[in-house]
Amino acid sequence: MPGDVVAVVLTHGRRRLATEVVRGLVDVEGFRPERVVLVINGEGGLADPVLETAVRVERLAENLGPAGGFRRGLLAAAALGGVRWIYLCEDDVGLFPLPTPRVGRLVAEVEAYERESPGAAVGAVVAYGRDLDRRSGGTSVHQVSDPSGFDEIDAAAWGASLVSRAVVDAGVLPEESWFFGYEDFDFWYRVRGHGFRLLLDRAGAASTQEQMTSAGRDEALAGSRPLDADEPWRAYYVARNFFLLARRHGGPLWVANHLLYSARRMQLARSRAERLATLRGLWDGLLGRTGQSPQFRPGGADAG
């Protein structure tokens, strides 16, 4: 593993899953434990206390969501010496069939890509990406046909993403006020807005294509962590935060399409709680509310 790469793992309550991700980084990817930053978002840690003492731990006093958690992780990683790349990992990324070892290959390939493709610097390389319809604000899964090289894309989930230290130095960071929901899209849109390229690792995308549908994602997560339908609080932030996204990156048509999409979501919702969460999120989104809602607090325990 190149010495200028630091890994960041963000976890909230999922000790078993976080432990598996950290072990994979150390045993498979070749990270030295001191080059792994574990951000504990209010509660949790690792199931292996020896491993937890070997890595760098940033324990946050409260759950700041992925927005605040990854912000703190990026800043902690950038503060370490000799860092050029920061590998961001969600604590459930081990449930997706990404090819491993991956990070050393990514670093070598993206640095060669930059040398051979003059122009804007690469801001990040993501594992699975989405293409933006700039008129409606909707996104679709980016399809790849060749499992090698890179494609430029618009947005992505956090997943397992290699972020350039230059992005942090440019002041582009997730904003804590978003807490959860589209905070990743906002970050990637701003990365691109600052002139960086956002690349999709075709090999990663090709290996996870089947998990990018709702059914495929549920199948990957089932039995290891709650599914989205099991956590109605998620619907609140999805409904609310798209208003923030539209105001910053889109326009009125984005909002109109979001309202139509939200109506469809409520039709398909599996519970009354999910429908009510969506309605409250739409109302709070119209009012411009941000941060964590006291009424809609995430859980985080492992399912097994």
RODREN-656270 format. One record per residue (C-alpha): x, y, z. Coordinates in steps of 0.25 Angstrom, whole numbers, plus 2048, in hexadecimal, padded with zeros to 3 digits. Each point is the difference from the previous one (the first is absolute). Layout:
zapa xx->X | yy->Y | zz->Z .
...
This chain:
zapa xx->800 | yy->800 | zz->800 .
zapa xx->806 | yy->80E | zz->7FC .
zapa xx->803 | yy->808 | zz->80D .
zapa xx->7F9 | yy->80C | zz->7FB .
zapa xx->7F2 | yy->7F9 | zz->802 .
zapa xx->7F8 | yy->801 | zz->80C .
zapa xx->7F3 | yy->7F8 | zz->802 .
zapa xx->7F3 | yy->806 | zz->808 .
zapa xx->7F5 | yy->7F6 | zz->805 .
zapa xx->7F4 | yy->807 | zz->805 .
zapa xx->7F7 | yy->7F8 | zz->809 .
zapa xx->7F4 | yy->802 | zz->809 .
zapa xx->7FC | yy->7F4 | zz->809 .
zapa xx->804 | yy->7F5 | zz->7F6 .
zapa xx->80C | yy->7FA | zz->807 .
zapa xx->800 | yy->7F3 | zz->7F8 .
zapa xx->7FF | yy->806 | zz->7F3 .
zapa xx->80A | yy->80B | zz->803 .
zapa xx->80A | yy->7F5 | zz->805 .
zapa xx->7FF | yy->7F8 | zz->7F3 .
zapa xx->803 | yy->80D | zz->7F8 .
zapa xx->80C | yy->804 | zz->808 .
zapa xx->806 | yy->7F2 | zz->800 .
zapa xx->7FE | yy->800 | zz->7F1 .
zapa xx->808 | yy->80D | zz->7FF .
zapa xx->80B | yy->7FA | zz->808 .
zapa xx->801 | yy->7F2 | zz->7FC .
zapa xx->7FC | yy->801 | zz->7F2 .
zapa xx->802 | yy->80E | zz->7FB .
zapa xx->80D | yy->801 | zz->808 .
zapa xx->7FE | yy->80D | zz->808 .
zapa xx->808 | yy->801 | zz->80D .
zapa xx->7F7 | yy->801 | zz->80B .
zapa xx->805 | yy->80E | zz->804 .
zapa xx->7FC | yy->805 | zz->7F2 .
zapa xx->7F1 | yy->7FC | zz->802 .
zapa xx->7F7 | yy->80A | zz->807 .
zapa xx->7F4 | yy->7FB | zz->806 .
zapa xx->7F5 | yy->80A | zz->802 .
zapa xx->7F6 | yy->7FC | zz->80B .
zapa xx->7F3 | yy->808 | zz->7FD .
zapa xx->7FB | yy->801 | zz->80E .
zapa xx->7FF | yy->7F1 | zz->804 .
zapa xx->807 | yy->7F3 | zz->7FC .
zapa xx->80E | yy->7FD | zz->7FD .
zapa xx->806 | yy->7F2 | zz->7FC .
zapa xx->7FD | yy->7F3 | zz->805 .
zapa xx->80F | yy->7FD | zz->801 .
zapa xx->805 | yy->809 | zz->80B .
zapa xx->80F | yy->7FD | zz->7FD .
zapa xx->7FE | yy->804 | zz->7F1 .
zapa xx->7F9 | yy->80D | zz->805 .
zapa xx->80C | yy->804 | zz->809 .
zapa xx->809 | yy->7FE | zz->7F4 .
zapa xx->7F9 | yy->809 | zz->7F6 .
zapa xx->7FD | yy->80F | zz->802 .
zapa xx->7F3 | yy->803 | zz->806 .
zapa xx->7F8 | yy->80D | zz->7FF .
zapa xx->7F4 | yy->7FE | zz->80A .
zapa xx->7F5 | yy->80A | zz->7FE .
zapa xx->7F8 | yy->805 | zz->80C .
zapa xx->7F3 | yy->7FE | zz->7F8 .
zapa xx->7FB | yy->7FB | zz->7F3 .
zapa xx->803 | yy->80A | zz->7F5 .
zapa xx->7FB | yy->7F7 | zz->7F5 .
zapa xx->808 | yy->7FD | zz->7F3 .
zapa xx->802 | yy->80F | zz->7FD .
zapa xx->806 | yy->803 | zz->80D .
zapa xx->807 | yy->7F3 | zz->802 .
zapa xx->807 | yy->800 | zz->7F3 .
zapa xx->804 | yy->80F | zz->801 .
zapa xx->807 | yy->7FC | zz->80D .
zapa xx->806 | yy->7F4 | zz->7FA .
zapa xx->806 | yy->808 | zz->7F4 .
zapa xx->805 | yy->80B | zz->809 .
zapa xx->807 | yy->7F6 | zz->809 .
zapa xx->806 | yy->7F8 | zz->7F5 .
zapa xx->805 | yy->80D | zz->7F9 .
zapa xx->807 | yy->804 | zz->80D .
zapa xx->809 | yy->7F4 | zz->800 .
zapa xx->80E | yy->801 | zz->7F9 .
zapa xx->802 | yy->7FD | zz->7F1 .
zapa xx->7F2 | yy->7FE | zz->7FC .
zapa xx->7FC | yy->801 | zz->7F1 .
zapa xx->7F4 | yy->7F7 | zz->800 .
zapa xx->7F5 | yy->7FC | zz->80A .
zapa xx->7F8 | yy->7F4 | zz->7FE .
zapa xx->7F2 | yy->802 | zz->806 .
zapa xx->7F8 | yy->7F3 | zz->804 .
zapa xx->7F2 | yy->7FF | zz->806 .
zapa xx->7FF | yy->7F5 | zz->80A .
zapa xx->7F7 | yy->7F7 | zz->7F8 .
zapa xx->809 | yy->800 | zz->7F3 .
zapa xx->805 | yy->7F2 | zz->803 .
zapa xx->7F2 | yy->7FB | zz->7FC .
zapa xx->803 | yy->804 | zz->7F2 .
zapa xx->808 | yy->7F7 | zz->7F6 .
zapa xx->80B | yy->80B | zz->7FD .
zapa xx->80D | yy->7F9 | zz->7FA .
zapa xx->80B | yy->800 | zz->80A .
zapa xx->80B | yy->804 | zz->802 .
zapa xx->7FB | yy->80D | zz->7FA .
zapa xx->807 | yy->80C | zz->806 .
zapa xx->80E | yy->7FE | zz->7FB .
zapa xx->7FB | yy->7FD | zz->7F2 .
zapa xx->7F7 | yy->80D | zz->800 .
zapa xx->80B | yy->809 | zz->805 .
zapa xx->80A | yy->7FB | zz->7F5 .
zapa xx->7F5 | yy->801 | zz->7F5 .
zapa xx->7FB | yy->80D | zz->804 .
zapa xx->80D | yy->806 | zz->801 .
zapa xx->804 | yy->7FB | zz->7F2 .
zapa xx->7F2 | yy->805 | zz->7FB .
zapa xx->804 | yy->80E | zz->805 .
zapa xx->80E | yy->7FF | zz->7F9 .
zapa xx->7F9 | yy->7FB | zz->7F3 .
zapa xx->7F4 | yy->809 | zz->800 .
zapa xx->804 | yy->80F | zz->802 .
zapa xx->7F5 | yy->809 | zz->805 .
zapa xx->7F9 | yy->801 | zz->80D .
zapa xx->805 | yy->7F9 | zz->80C .
zapa xx->7F9 | yy->7F3 | zz->805 .
zapa xx->7F8 | yy->803 | zz->80C .
zapa xx->7FB | yy->7F2 | zz->803 .
zapa xx->7FE | yy->7F2 | zz->7FB .
zapa xx->7F3 | yy->7F9 | zz->804 .
zapa xx->7FC | yy->7F2 | zz->800 .
zapa xx->7F2 | yy->802 | zz->7FA .
zapa xx->7FB | yy->80C | zz->7FA .
zapa xx->7F4 | yy->807 | zz->7FB .
zapa xx->7FD | yy->80A | zz->7F4 .
zapa xx->7F8 | yy->80C | zz->802 .
zapa xx->7F4 | yy->805 | zz->7F8 .
zapa xx->803 | yy->80F | zz->801 .
zapa xx->7F2 | yy->804 | zz->7FC .
zapa xx->7F8 | yy->7F7 | zz->80A .
zapa xx->80B | yy->7FE | zz->80B .
zapa xx->7FE | yy->7F1 | zz->800 .
zapa xx->80B | yy->7F7 | zz->7FE .
zapa xx->802 | yy->7F2 | zz->7FA .
zapa xx->80A | yy->7F5 | zz->803 .
zapa xx->80C | yy->801 | zz->7F6 .
zapa xx->802 | yy->7F4 | zz->7F8 .
zapa xx->80E | yy->7FB | zz->7FC .
zapa xx->803 | yy->7F6 | zz->7F5 .
zapa xx->80F | yy->7FF | zz->802 .
zapa xx->805 | yy->7FC | zz->80D .
zapa xx->80D | yy->808 | zz->7FF .
zapa xx->804 | yy->80E | zz->801 .
zapa xx->7F7 | yy->80C | zz->804 .
zapa xx->7F4 | yy->808 | zz->7FC .
zapa xx->7FC | yy->80E | zz->804 .
zapa xx->7F3 | yy->801 | zz->808 .
zapa xx->7F8 | yy->80A | zz->808 .
zapa xx->7FD | yy->7FA | zz->80E .
zapa xx->801 | yy->7F3 | zz->808 .
zapa xx->7FD | yy->7FA | zz->80E .
zapa xx->80B | yy->801 | zz->80A .
zapa xx->803 | yy->7F1 | zz->7FF .
zapa xx->80F | yy->7FE | zz->7FE .
zapa xx->806 | yy->80D | zz->7FA .
zapa xx->80E | yy->805 | zz->7FE .
zapa xx->800 | yy->80F | zz->802 .
zapa xx->80C | yy->809 | zz->7FD .
zapa xx->806 | yy->808 | zz->80B .
zapa xx->7FF | yy->80C | zz->7F7 .
zapa xx->7F1 | yy->800 | zz->801 .
zapa xx->801 | yy->802 | zz->80F .
zapa xx->80B | yy->80A | zz->7FE .
zapa xx->7F6 | yy->808 | zz->7F7 .
zapa xx->7F6 | yy->800 | zz->80B .
zapa xx->7F6 | yy->7F6 | zz->7FA .
zapa xx->7FB | yy->7F8 | zz->80C .
zapa xx->7F2 | yy->7FA | zz->803 .
zapa xx->7F7 | yy->80A | zz->808 .
zapa xx->7FC | yy->7FB | zz->80E .
zapa xx->7F2 | yy->808 | zz->7FE .
zapa xx->7FC | yy->7F5 | zz->7F6 .
zapa xx->801 | yy->7F5 | zz->80A .
zapa xx->7FB | yy->7F5 | zz->7F7 .
zapa xx->7FA | yy->7FF | zz->7F2 .
zapa xx->806 | yy->805 | zz->7F3 .
zapa xx->80C | yy->806 | zz->808 .
zapa xx->808 | yy->7F7 | zz->7F7 .
zapa xx->7FA | yy->805 | zz->7F3 .
zapa xx->803 | yy->80E | zz->805 .
zapa xx->80E | yy->7FD | zz->804 .
zapa xx->803 | yy->7FA | zz->7F2 .
zapa xx->7F9 | yy->80B | zz->7F9 .
zapa xx->808 | yy->80A | zz->807 .
zapa xx->80D | yy->7F8 | zz->7FD .
zapa xx->7FD | yy->802 | zz->7F1 .
zapa xx->7FC | yy->80E | zz->802 .
zapa xx->80E | yy->803 | zz->805 .
zapa xx->806 | yy->7FB | zz->7F3 .
zapa xx->803 | yy->7F2 | zz->805 .
zapa xx->7FD | yy->7F3 | zz->7F8 .
zapa xx->7F8 | yy->7F6 | zz->806 .
zapa xx->803 | yy->7F2 | zz->7FB .
zapa xx->7F9 | yy->7F3 | zz->800 .
zapa xx->809 | yy->7F3 | zz->802 .
zapa xx->7FA | yy->7F7 | zz->7F5 .
zapa xx->805 | yy->7F4 | zz->807 .
zapa xx->7F9 | yy->803 | zz->80D .
zapa xx->7F3 | yy->804 | zz->7F8 .
zapa xx->800 | yy->7F3 | zz->7F8 .
zapa xx->801 | yy->7F7 | zz->80C .
zapa xx->7F5 | yy->807 | zz->807 .
zapa xx->7F6 | yy->803 | zz->7F5 .
zapa xx->7F6 | yy->7F6 | zz->806 .
zapa xx->800 | yy->807 | zz->80D .
zapa xx->7FC | yy->80E | zz->7FB .
zapa xx->7F1 | yy->7FC | zz->7FE .
zapa xx->7F8 | yy->802 | zz->80C .
zapa xx->7FD | yy->7F1 | zz->800 .
zapa xx->80F | yy->7FD | zz->7FF .
zapa xx->804 | yy->809 | zz->80B .
zapa xx->7F6 | yy->7FA | zz->809 .
zapa xx->805 | yy->7F2 | zz->7FD .
zapa xx->80E | yy->804 | zz->803 .
zapa xx->7FD | yy->807 | zz->80D .
zapa xx->7F5 | yy->7F6 | zz->805 .
zapa xx->804 | yy->7F9 | zz->80D .
zapa xx->80C | yy->809 | zz->803 .
zapa xx->7F9 | yy->80D | zz->802 .
zapa xx->7F2 | yy->806 | zz->800 .
zapa xx->7FA | yy->803 | zz->7F2 .
zapa xx->7FC | yy->80E | zz->7FC .
zapa xx->7F1 | yy->7FB | zz->801 .
zapa xx->803 | yy->7FC | zz->80F .
zapa xx->805 | yy->80E | zz->804 .
zapa xx->7F5 | yy->80A | zz->7FC .
zapa xx->808 | yy->80C | zz->805 .
zapa xx->808 | yy->7FF | zz->7F3 .
zapa xx->7F4 | yy->805 | zz->7F8 .
zapa xx->7FF | yy->80D | zz->808 .
zapa xx->80E | yy->804 | zz->7FC .
zapa xx->7FF | yy->7FB | zz->7F2 .
zapa xx->7F3 | yy->809 | zz->7FE .
zapa xx->806 | yy->80C | zz->808 .
zapa xx->80E | yy->801 | zz->7FA .
zapa xx->7FD | yy->7FF | zz->7F2 .
zapa xx->7FB | yy->80F | zz->802 .
zapa xx->80E | yy->804 | zz->804 .
zapa xx->806 | yy->7F9 | zz->7F4 .
zapa xx->7F6 | yy->807 | zz->7F6 .
zapa xx->802 | yy->80D | zz->806 .
zapa xx->80F | yy->7FF | zz->7FF .
zapa xx->802 | yy->7F8 | zz->7F3 .
zapa xx->7F3 | yy->800 | zz->7F9 .
zapa xx->7F3 | yy->808 | zz->7FF .
zapa xx->7F1 | yy->800 | zz->800 .
zapa xx->7FF | yy->7F4 | zz->7F7 .
zapa xx->808 | yy->7F8 | zz->809 .
zapa xx->7F6 | yy->803 | zz->80C .
zapa xx->7F4 | yy->7FD | zz->7F7 .
zapa xx->806 | yy->7F2 | zz->7FC .
zapa xx->804 | yy->7FD | zz->80F .
zapa xx->7F1 | yy->803 | zz->804 .
zapa xx->7FC | yy->7F6 | zz->7F5 .
zapa xx->80A | yy->7F6 | zz->804 .
zapa xx->7FD | yy->801 | zz->80F .
zapa xx->7F1 | yy->7FE | zz->7FD .
zapa xx->804 | yy->7F3 | zz->7F9 .
zapa xx->809 | yy->7FC | zz->80C .
zapa xx->7F4 | yy->802 | zz->809 .
zapa xx->7F8 | yy->7F7 | zz->7F7 .
zapa xx->80A | yy->7F5 | zz->801 .
zapa xx->804 | yy->802 | zz->80F .
zapa xx->7FF | yy->7F3 | zz->808 .
zapa xx->7FB | yy->807 | zz->80D .
zapa xx->7F8 | yy->80C | zz->805 .
zapa xx->80C | yy->805 | zz->807 .
zapa xx->808 | yy->801 | zz->7F3 .
zapa xx->7F5 | yy->808 | zz->7FA .
zapa xx->7FF | yy->80A | zz->80B .
zapa xx->80F | yy->801 | zz->801 .
zapa xx->7FF | yy->804 | zz->7F1 .
zapa xx->7F5 | yy->80A | zz->802 .
zapa xx->808 | yy->807 | zz->80C .
zapa xx->80C | yy->800 | zz->7F8 .
zapa xx->7FA | yy->807 | zz->7F4 .
zapa xx->7FA | yy->80A | zz->80A .
zapa xx->80D | yy->803 | zz->807 .
zapa xx->807 | yy->800 | zz->7F2 .
zapa xx->7F7 | yy->80B | zz->7FC .
zapa xx->803 | yy->808 | zz->80C .
zapa xx->80F | yy->7FE | zz->7FE .
zapa xx->803 | yy->7F8 | zz->80D .
zapa xx->80D | yy->7F9 | zz->801 .
zapa xx->808 | yy->7F7 | zz->80B .
zapa xx->7FB | yy->7F4 | zz->807 .
zapa xx->7F1 | yy->800 | zz->803 .
zapa xx->7FD | yy->7FC | zz->80F .
zapa xx->7F4 | yy->7F8 | zz->7FA .
zapa xx->808 | yy->7F8 | zz->7F6 .
zapa xx->80D | yy->7FA | zz->807 .
zapa xx->808 | yy->7F5 | zz->7F9 .
zapa xx->802 | yy->7F3 | zz->806 .
zapa xx->80D | yy->7F8 | zz->7FD .
zapa xx->801 | yy->7F3 | zz->806 .
zapa xx->804 | yy->7F3 | zz->7F8 .
zapa xx->7F5 | yy->7F7 | zz->7FD .
zapa xx->809 | yy->7F4 | zz->803 .
